[in-house]
Amino acid sequence: MRLFTAGLILLQVFFPFIARAQGDLLVTPRRVVLDARQRSVDLSLANIGNDTATYNISIVQIRMTEEGAFETITEPDAGQQFASPYLRFFPRSVTLSPDEVQTVKIQMVRTRELLSGEYRSHIYFRAVPKEKPLGEEPQVQQDPSTISIKLVPVFGITIPVIIRVGQPSVDVSLTDLSLNFVNDTVPRFGFKFNRAGDYSVYGDISVDHISPGGVTTRVGIANGLAVYTPNSVRKFEFNLQNAPGVDFSTGILRVTFSASSDVKPEKYAEAELNLD
């Protein structure tokens, strides 16, 4: 007996983002941090597509791997605390016409039960597939010796919601810097985040090449990188630009990890790789 599979596979995407679009949904802001000063946040959901769409809203729990990938979990890892028992959000479902924008409110509750530290869960926006009325589905003649399986694509995105209680405690360093070349032409830069303390850290990476003559050239940018509790290590690598006048066989590569801020970025960590 043969197996025939029709349709598309289930797709779920988990990313922290500034204004992240998945399918036709745009969500801002990129992440939510609640504390004693900010006890609620309004999320903006916008339909940037051409059709009316419905999204169910729920909470999921996620762990980050050392490679920066995300995995859904049901029980917290050692040192991880879920924020979901202390969150309230509404509405639980939205239907958006093209170009329509709606607000979802997230509030912190039961704060007297919170001990010092960081709590994290993720708000999940899941697209509801459109159902066709009976009789509208095309009738396809099928070989009786086959089985037809139709998998409907389901698009979803998440954003982290973090509750912080007490004084901040976090320290970051960058180690194990390396430079390799893809196909002998594309410079690929790698390193390790090392996080210590009670809080997650989130920010932007910049890489500068400093020539032996002291000329500094920006050769790499990666925005929106996080190391979530309880992870103490995250590995990261990305391609650098072959900028004019830059010789990657000599000089220095300087990598800087800074808080995301357009006003006055706070530098978390910096390290250098000597290329000579």
C-alpha positions as CSV (number, residue, x, y, z in Angstrom):
1,M,0.0,0.0,0.0
2,R,1.4,3.4,-1.0
3,L,1.2,6.5,1.2
4,F,0.3,9.8,-0.5
5,T,0.8,13.1,1.4
6,A,-0.9,16.2,0.2
7,G,-0.7,19.8,1.5
8,L,1.9,21.5,3.7
9,I,3.5,20.8,7.0
10,L,2.7,22.4,10.3
11,L,5.0,25.4,10.9
12,Q,5.6,27.1,14.2
13,V,8.2,29.8,14.6
14,F,9.6,31.0,17.9
15,F,11.6,34.2,17.8
16,P,12.1,37.3,19.9
17,F,11.8,40.3,17.7
18,I,11.3,44.0,17.4
19,A,8.4,44.1,15.0
20,R,8.1,40.5,13.9
21,A,5.9,39.4,11.0
22,Q,5.0,35.8,10.5
23,G,2.4,35.0,7.9
24,D,0.6,38.3,7.8
25,L,0.8,39.2,11.5
26,L,3.0,42.1,12.8
27,V,3.5,42.3,16.5
28,T,5.2,45.1,18.5
29,P,7.1,45.4,20.8
30,R,9.7,42.7,20.5
31,R,9.6,41.6,24.1
32,V,7.8,42.4,27.4
33,V,9.6,43.1,30.7
34,L,7.4,43.7,33.7
35,D,8.6,44.9,37.1
36,A,7.5,47.1,40.1
37,R,7.5,50.2,37.9
38,Q,5.8,48.7,34.8
39,R,3.0,46.3,35.7
40,S,1.3,46.1,32.3
41,V,2.1,46.4,28.6
42,D,-0.1,46.9,25.5
43,L,0.9,44.8,22.5
44,S,0.0,46.0,19.0
45,L,-1.2,43.4,16.5
46,A,-1.5,44.4,12.9
47,N,-2.7,42.4,9.9
48,I,-0.4,43.3,7.0
49,G,-2.0,40.8,4.6
50,N,-4.9,41.1,2.1
51,D,-7.3,38.7,3.9
52,T,-9.1,38.8,7.2
53,A,-7.3,36.5,9.7
54,T,-8.0,35.1,13.2
55,Y,-5.4,34.4,15.8
56,N,-5.7,32.5,19.1
57,I,-3.5,33.8,21.9
58,S,-2.1,31.6,24.6
59,I,1.0,31.1,26.8
60,V,3.7,28.5,26.1
61,Q,6.9,27.6,28.0
62,I,10.2,27.6,26.1
63,R,13.8,26.7,26.8
64,M,16.8,28.0,25.0
65,T,19.6,25.6,23.9
66,E,23.3,26.5,23.9
67,E,23.0,27.0,20.1
68,G,20.2,29.6,20.6
69,A,17.4,27.3,19.4
70,F,14.1,27.2,21.2
71,E,12.2,24.1,22.5
72,T,8.8,24.0,24.0
73,I,8.6,22.4,27.5
74,T,6.0,21.8,30.2
75,E,8.2,21.7,33.3
76,P,10.8,24.3,34.1
77,D,14.5,23.4,33.9
78,A,16.6,23.7,37.0
79,G,16.9,27.5,37.8
80,Q,14.1,28.4,35.5
81,Q,10.8,30.0,36.7
82,F,7.7,30.4,34.6
83,A,5.9,33.8,34.5
84,S,2.5,32.3,33.4
85,P,1.0,32.0,37.0
86,Y,1.5,35.7,37.5
87,L,0.2,37.0,34.1
88,R,-3.2,38.0,32.8
89,F,-3.8,38.9,29.2
90,F,-6.9,39.8,27.1
91,P,-8.4,39.2,24.7
92,R,-7.7,35.5,24.1
93,S,-8.5,35.7,20.4
94,V,-8.5,38.5,17.7
95,T,-9.9,38.7,14.2
96,L,-8.2,41.3,12.1
97,S,-9.3,42.7,8.8
98,P,-6.5,43.8,6.3
99,D,-4.6,46.8,7.8
100,E,-6.5,46.5,11.0
101,V,-4.6,47.0,14.3
102,Q,-5.7,45.7,17.7
103,T,-4.3,45.9,21.2
104,V,-3.6,43.0,23.5
105,K,-3.1,43.9,27.2
106,I,-0.7,41.9,29.4
107,Q,-0.8,42.5,33.2
108,M,1.2,41.2,36.1
109,V,-0.9,39.7,38.9
110,R,-0.5,38.0,42.3
111,T,2.7,40.0,42.9
112,R,2.8,39.3,46.6
113,E,3.7,35.7,45.8
114,L,6.8,36.6,43.8
115,L,10.2,36.1,45.3
116,S,13.3,37.9,44.0
117,G,14.5,36.7,40.6
118,E,13.3,36.4,37.0
119,Y,10.2,34.7,35.6
120,R,9.7,34.0,31.9
121,S,7.0,32.6,29.7
122,H,6.1,33.3,26.0
123,I,2.9,34.7,24.5
124,Y,1.9,32.6,21.5
125,F,-0.1,34.0,18.6
126,R,-1.4,31.0,16.5
127,A,-3.2,31.5,13.2
128,V,-6.6,29.8,12.9
129,P,-6.8,28.0,9.6
130,K,-9.8,28.9,7.5
131,E,-12.4,26.2,7.2
132,K,-14.2,25.7,3.9
133,P,-17.9,24.8,4.1
134,L,-18.8,21.2,3.2
135,G,-19.3,20.9,-0.5
136,E,-16.8,23.6,-1.5
137,E,-13.8,21.2,-1.3
138,P,-12.8,19.9,-4.7
139,Q,-13.6,16.3,-5.2
140,V,-10.5,14.5,-6.4
141,Q,-10.7,10.9,-7.8
142,Q,-8.4,8.9,-5.6
143,D,-6.7,5.5,-6.1
144,P,-8.4,3.2,-3.5
145,S,-4.9,1.7,-2.8
146,T,-3.6,5.0,-1.4
147,I,-4.1,7.0,1.8
148,S,-4.4,10.7,1.4
149,I,-3.3,12.9,4.3
150,K,-3.8,16.6,4.2
151,L,-1.6,18.7,6.6
152,V,-2.8,22.3,6.9
153,P,-0.1,24.9,7.5
154,V,-0.5,26.7,10.9
155,F,1.6,29.8,11.4
156,G,2.6,31.0,14.9
157,I,5.0,33.4,16.6
158,T,5.9,34.0,20.2
159,I,7.3,36.9,22.2
160,P,8.9,36.5,25.6
161,V,7.2,38.0,28.7
162,I,9.6,38.5,31.6
163,I,8.8,39.4,35.2
164,R,11.7,40.8,37.2
165,V,11.7,41.1,41.0
166,G,14.4,42.6,43.1
167,Q,17.7,44.2,42.2
168,P,19.3,43.3,38.8
169,S,22.0,40.7,38.9
170,V,23.7,39.8,35.6
171,D,27.2,39.6,34.2
172,V,28.2,38.8,30.6
173,S,31.5,37.9,29.0
174,L,32.5,36.9,25.4
175,T,35.0,34.1,24.9
176,D,36.1,31.4,22.4
177,L,36.4,33.9,19.5
178,S,37.1,32.3,16.2
179,L,37.2,33.2,12.5
180,N,36.7,30.7,9.7
181,F,36.0,31.0,6.0
182,V,33.0,29.4,4.2
183,N,34.2,28.2,0.7
184,D,37.4,30.1,1.4
185,T,35.7,33.4,0.7
186,V,33.0,34.2,3.3
187,P,34.4,35.2,6.8
188,R,32.3,33.5,9.5
189,F,32.8,34.7,13.1
190,G,31.9,32.8,16.2
191,F,32.1,33.2,19.9
192,K,30.4,32.3,23.2
193,F,28.2,34.3,25.5
194,N,28.9,33.5,29.2
195,R,26.0,34.7,31.4
196,A,26.0,34.8,35.3
197,G,23.4,36.1,37.7
198,D,19.6,36.0,38.1
199,Y,18.5,37.8,35.0
200,S,18.5,37.2,31.3
201,V,20.4,39.5,29.0
202,Y,19.3,40.9,25.6
203,G,21.1,43.2,23.2
204,D,22.9,43.7,19.9
205,I,26.3,42.5,18.6
206,S,28.7,44.6,16.5
207,V,32.0,43.5,15.1
208,D,34.7,45.9,14.0
209,H,37.9,45.2,12.1
210,I,40.9,47.3,13.2
211,S,43.7,47.3,10.7
212,P,47.4,47.4,11.8
213,G,47.3,51.1,10.8
214,G,44.4,51.7,13.2
215,V,41.6,52.0,10.7
216,T,38.3,50.8,12.1
217,T,35.7,49.3,9.8
218,R,32.3,47.9,10.9
219,V,32.1,44.4,9.4
220,G,29.2,42.7,11.2
221,I,25.9,43.5,13.1
222,A,23.5,41.1,14.7
223,N,20.6,42.6,16.6
224,G,18.2,41.1,19.1
225,L,20.3,38.4,20.7
226,A,19.2,37.0,24.1
227,V,20.7,34.6,26.7
228,Y,17.8,33.5,28.8
229,T,17.9,32.1,32.3
230,P,18.9,29.5,33.4
231,N,21.4,29.2,30.5
232,S,25.0,30.2,31.4
233,V,26.3,29.7,27.9
234,R,25.1,30.5,24.4
235,K,27.1,29.8,21.2
236,F,26.7,32.1,18.3
237,E,28.2,32.6,14.8
238,F,27.4,34.6,11.7
239,N,28.9,35.8,8.5
240,L,30.9,39.0,8.3
241,Q,31.0,41.5,5.4
242,N,33.9,41.5,3.0
243,A,34.2,45.3,3.3
244,P,36.5,47.2,0.9
245,G,40.0,47.5,2.2
246,V,39.5,44.9,5.0
247,D,42.1,42.2,5.2
248,F,40.9,39.4,7.5
249,S,44.4,37.8,7.7
250,T,45.8,40.7,9.8
251,G,44.7,43.2,12.4
252,I,42.1,42.7,15.1
253,L,38.4,41.8,15.3
254,R,36.6,43.6,18.2
255,V,33.2,42.2,19.2
256,T,30.9,44.3,21.4
257,F,27.6,43.2,23.0
258,S,25.4,46.2,24.0
259,A,21.9,46.8,25.3
260,S,19.4,47.7,22.5
261,S,19.0,51.5,22.9
262,D,18.9,54.3,20.4
263,V,19.8,56.9,23.0
264,K,22.7,55.6,25.0
265,P,23.5,51.9,24.5
266,E,24.9,50.2,27.6
267,K,27.9,48.0,26.9
268,Y,27.6,44.6,28.4
269,A,30.8,43.0,27.2
270,E,33.7,43.3,24.7
271,A,36.4,41.0,23.4
272,E,39.1,41.0,20.7
273,L,40.5,38.4,18.4
274,N,44.1,39.0,17.1
275,L,44.2,37.9,13.5
276,D,48.0,38.1,13.0
